[in-house]
Amino acid sequence: MFFITKFMIILTLIILSSFFSMAEIALAATKKSKLRVLIEENQVNALKILKLQETPGDYFTVIQIGLNAVAILGGIVGEGILSPYITNLLKDYTNIGVATIETISFLFSFIFVTSFFIEFADLIPKRLAMAYPEKISLKLVNIMIVLMKIFKPVIWIFNGIANTVFKIFKLPITKKEVITSEEIIAVFNEGAEAGVVLEREHYLIENVFELEHRWVSSAMTARDNIIYFLLTETEEEIKEKIAENPHSKFLVCEREIDSIYGYVDAKDILPRILKGEKSGLQNIREITKKSLLIIPNTLTLSEVLDRFNESREDFAIILNEYAHVVGLITLSDVISTLMGDIVYPSQEEYIIKRGENSWLIDGLTPIEDVKKALNIERFPEEDSYGTVAGFMMYMLKSIPKKAATLVFEGYTFEVVDVDNFKVDQLLVTKH
């Protein structure tokens, strides 16, 4: 009878400990996004859980009181539940000394009861709560609220002491909820894996946040590739440039590219050409617009997009700290980076996969695109350059020559084509 009574007490304590263990983990693991969905479905308990998550102090105090009380009682009751029986068994069948028998009995009883508690009162309940946090929270929240009311005086004392300690050490009492872009991306990654978010939606969302981390140099037309007009150019020269490079806008300079005068819109030039107006382009100053958007090369694509929005322009020249033109960017370039292959599937490929472990990469390919293609998390000091050619220059500490190679993250980068000191193409192979 004595054994049965103690066993029932132990069983009751295990059930209580399981309850508190599940309540603890379930509240912490329950996602606010799922709670808000349940609230919209008129789940009253979901609103209670959300409020408890905002101010969980009293909730967890009750749990700690319960768990510690159960642990103490379990130690008192459990220590003696098996010891007498093991002691008698050893006395009857062994010739070991009394002191040794008592020690063995105590250790065996302690290890057995402790293991039983760890497995059934802690480990299994917590794993269940992690697997089904919302379901368990909804079922246990009302009981926890009742316990919080019952133990209110005790909670007040413990919380008062805890708050005093926090104030002494100037520690925050409440958690500040700040959702980072990394967390949002992680959520959408999970959605993509679960099939809830479409592949194109997932791709677009990633690119939206990527704009904040990509420099303007990753999407601009580099200085050497800018098509521009000089004020001294003839009508025939201008027509030839337009025919060979059918852009919507052209930069206009006085003597050379760094002496910027303005820009002309193709829609202002073409009518003159089509009408066959003589000398229509001889004085290009007449149709040049001076309201040119000029931005520094230290901006991210997200900031560039803001500048376009503020100025209502879709064309900008990029200058460095010495007021030299380093590139040109359009609104279309930013949108192209954002939308990628969704909208611009036919755009020129900078990265061509030649085989299972081989890629031919244009020297002006943005480093972010290289990271994606090669599955490289980060390049060394990547804020110091914007392209894979810049990466080679940084790592080699010199102007790369043809056949120059370096090994990084299991990849060999080899320069295969150089044009007037500019790295045109690289061959990348995986080891």
Order of alpha helices (4+ residues) and beta strands (2+ residues): alpha-alpha-alpha-alpha-alpha-alpha-alpha-alpha-alpha-alpha-beta-beta-alpha-beta-beta-alpha-beta-alpha-beta-beta-alpha-beta-beta-alpha-alpha-beta-beta-beta
